Amino acid sequence: MVASVLTRPTLVLNRNWQPVSVTTVARSLIMVWNSTARVVDPADYQLYEWSDWSATTPEDGEAFVQTVHLKLRAPEVVCLTRYDRMPSHVVTFSRRNLFKRDMFTCQYCGARPRRDELTIDHIVPRARGGHSCWENCVLACVACNNRKADRTPNEASMRLRTKPVRPTWRRLYASPGAPINSWSRFISEAYWNVELKE
């Protein structure tokens, strides 16, 4: 039980209350103990330092870590005390990230078949000099990929649903763990729905 609580995700905000990362409950408690972060209560936005947080009592059903002397509430959100920047990263082009960018959806017909029924299609075919990059690759179901064959979408009279672009990297989901409902108070809709990894 303790191990599973310690590995739960905790949202990390910078000093300006912008989401910059996701860490574990264990790491977030260390950050609060070291005074590099404070716990944010999602209900009323109150900030807690270690002495204040360790004095609070978990409510019924609330996740906590049992120590020898006390029960520590598992923080859902922490705010850094000094860091005020936003990390900038580039999304690595990979099969996994392409599936996430295109949301497991055929970019020609809009179908959402099983993962093994989706293929990566080169808009300008590789046989004609097309490269494997964000702007030239999309997901396509097997039927659409066979129909398009070694042609461009225009030549095959097939229209792309969206223009393929390099996605923006979202650090929030660079760590494993599903988002927690209280995070919606700090995260915009765009962040909430993107699950790209570096």
C-alpha positions in Angstrom: 0.0 0.0 0.0 2.7 2.5 1.0 4.8 1.7 -2.1 1.8 2.3 -4.4 1.0 5.6 -2.7 4.7 6.7 -3.0 4.7 6.1 -6.8 1.4 8.0 -7.4 1.8 11.1 -9.7 2.0 14.6 -8.3 1.7 17.7 -10.5 4.6 20.2 -10.2 3.9 23.9 -10.8 6.6 26.5 -11.3 6.7 29.6 -9.0 4.2 31.3 -11.3 1.8 28.4 -10.9 2.3 27.0 -14.4 2.5 23.2 -14.8 6.0 22.1 -15.6 6.3 18.5 -14.6 4.9 15.4 -13.0 6.8 13.6 -10.3 6.0 10.9 -7.7 4.5 11.5 -4.2 7.8 10.3 -2.8 9.8 12.9 -4.7 7.3 15.6 -4.0 7.5 15.0 -0.2 11.3 15.2 -0.4 11.0 18.5 -2.3 8.6 19.9 0.4 10.9 18.7 3.2 13.9 20.4 1.4 11.9 23.6 1.0 12.3 23.5 -2.8 8.5 23.2 -3.1 5.3 23.7 -1.1 2.2 21.6 -1.2 -0.8 23.3 -2.9 -4.2 22.4 -1.6 -6.3 22.1 -4.8 -9.5 22.9 -2.8 -8.5 26.4 -1.6 -5.1 26.9 -3.1 -3.5 27.2 0.3 0.3 26.6 0.4 1.8 24.3 3.0 5.5 24.0 4.1 6.7 20.8 5.6 5.8 21.6 9.2 2.3 22.6 8.2 1.7 19.7 5.8 3.0 17.1 8.2 0.6 18.4 10.9 -2.5 17.9 8.7 -4.6 14.8 9.1 -5.8 12.7 6.1 -9.5 12.6 5.5 -11.5 9.4 5.1 -10.5 7.8 1.8 -7.6 10.2 1.2 -4.3 8.6 0.1 -1.6 8.9 2.8 1.9 7.5 3.6 2.2 5.8 7.0 5.4 6.7 8.8 6.5 5.5 12.3 5.0 8.5 14.0 2.4 10.0 11.6 0.3 9.7 8.5 1.5 12.0 5.7 -1.2 13.1 3.2 -0.1 12.3 -0.4 0.3 15.7 -2.2 -1.6 16.0 -5.5 0.0 19.3 -6.5 3.2 21.1 -5.4 4.6 24.5 -6.3 8.3 25.1 -6.7 9.7 27.9 -4.5 12.3 29.3 -6.9 11.9 27.9 -10.5 9.9 30.3 -12.6 10.7 29.2 -16.2 9.0 26.9 -18.6 11.0 23.9 -19.8 11.4 23.8 -23.6 11.8 20.4 -25.3 11.4 19.0 -28.8 9.3 16.0 -29.4 11.3 13.1 -30.7 9.9 11.6 -34.0 9.0 8.0 -33.2 6.3 5.5 -34.0 4.9 5.8 -30.5 4.7 9.6 -30.6 3.2 9.6 -34.0 0.4 7.3 -32.8 -0.2 9.8 -29.9 -0.1 12.9 -32.1 -2.7 11.4 -34.5 -4.7 10.0 -31.6 -4.7 6.4 -33.0 -7.0 7.7 -35.8 -6.6 7.2 -39.6 -5.9 10.6 -41.0 -7.8 9.9 -44.2 -11.1 8.3 -43.2 -11.2 9.1 -39.5 -11.5 5.4 -38.4 -10.1 4.3 -35.1 -9.3 0.6 -35.6 -7.1 -1.5 -33.3 -3.5 -0.4 -33.1 -2.3 -3.3 -35.2 -4.6 -2.2 -38.0 -3.0 1.2 -38.3 0.1 1.9 -40.4 2.4 4.9 -40.9 1.8 6.5 -44.3 4.3 8.8 -46.0 2.5 11.6 -47.7 5.2 11.9 -50.3 6.2 8.2 -50.7 9.7 7.2 -49.7 10.1 5.7 -53.2 9.7 9.3 -54.5 12.1 10.9 -52.0 9.7 11.4 -49.1 11.4 11.5 -45.6 10.3 10.0 -42.3 9.5 13.2 -40.4 6.6 14.8 -38.5 5.5 16.8 -41.6 5.5 13.8 -44.0 4.0 11.0 -41.9 0.5 10.3 -40.8 -1.4 7.3 -39.4 -3.6 5.4 -41.9 -5.7 2.4 -41.6 -4.7 -0.6 -43.8 -7.5 0.1 -46.3 -6.6 3.7 -46.8 -2.9 3.0 -47.0 -3.5 0.3 -49.7 -5.8 2.7 -51.6 -3.2 5.5 -51.6 -0.3 3.1 -52.4 2.7 4.9 -53.9 0.9 8.1 -54.7 0.5 11.5 -53.0 -2.9 12.2 -51.4 -3.8 14.5 -54.4 -3.0 11.8 -56.9 -5.1 9.3 -55.0 -8.0 11.8 -54.6 -7.7 11.4 -50.8 -7.9 14.3 -48.4 -6.0 14.5 -45.1 -8.1 15.4 -42.1 -5.4 17.5 -40.5 -2.1 19.0 -41.7 0.7 17.0 -40.1 2.9 19.1 -37.9 5.6 18.6 -35.2 3.6 18.4 -31.9 4.4 20.5 -28.9 6.0 18.6 -26.1 4.0 18.5 -22.9 6.1 17.7 -19.8 3.0 16.8 -17.8 2.8 13.3 -19.2 6.5 12.6 -19.5 6.1 10.6 -16.3 3.9 7.6 -16.0 0.6 7.8 -14.1 -2.8 9.0 -15.0 -3.8 12.7 -14.3 -5.7 13.3 -11.1 -9.0 15.2 -11.3 -7.9 18.1 -9.1 -5.2 18.9 -11.7 -7.9 20.3 -14.0 -7.8 23.5 -11.8 -4.2 24.1 -12.9 -4.1 22.5 -16.4 -5.7 23.8 -19.6 -7.8 21.5 -21.8 -4.9 21.3 -24.3 -2.5 20.0 -21.6 -5.1 17.6 -20.2 -5.6 15.8 -23.5 -2.0 15.5 -24.8 0.0 12.5 -23.7 3.3 12.8 -25.6 6.6 11.5 -24.4 10.0 12.7 -25.3 
